[in-house]
Amino acid sequence: MPPTPSPTDERLRDTIARRMRMSHVDQPLMLMELLGHGLTRQQPAWPPRRT
């Protein structure tokens, strides 16, 4: 029998299930970003600032 989850584990599970959900509008955009060029690009997300 698995051990009883701690309160911290329960809060984490609840947070992931309720608060970290992605809306149906954002899901295709995220997939296109990841599959298109997001994972193949090996540069920072933002270019360095010129000072």
Protein Blocks (a to p, Z undefined) as FASTA:
>chain_A
ZZdddfklmmmmmmmmmmmpccfklmmmmmmmmmmmmmmpccdfbdcddZZ
